[in-house]
Amino acid sequence: MLLSNTCDATNDDSILLAPALPYEAFQDDPRLAQIRTNIVYSLFFLPNVPALNGRIIDLSLIHSVARDFLVDNIQRGVVHRVSSLSQLGYYFLLSKLTVHLLRPETNEINRGP
């Protein structure tokens, strides 16, 4: 899943992506019910991605790739855009990213001097 903003994806040298894993890969995960209801902070469940069925975006595996590499793979047909989020889906993704990346630390974390 492309995470970079559209203007950044057009102008920057690198683009942020997160893997869209098949739902079936999580069938044996004991957290499956929580994943399906999007309670697990690091995972974003998308139940009905056209032509792909359910996908789970792993926000703990966000990485950057060179824009030229991605553009080249799109032109060669290796990478395909299959869908985009609705406005509501976009806001939900923003909330998932915020909770996952910016949630307050617990009192058990000692930052020291």
Secondary structure, 3 states (H helix, E strand, C coil): CECCCHHHHHHCCEEEECCEEEHHHHCCCCCHHHHHCCCCCCEEEEEEECCCEEEEEEHHHCEEEEHHHHHHHHHCCCCCCCCCCCHHHHHHHHHHHHHHHHCCCCCCCCCCC
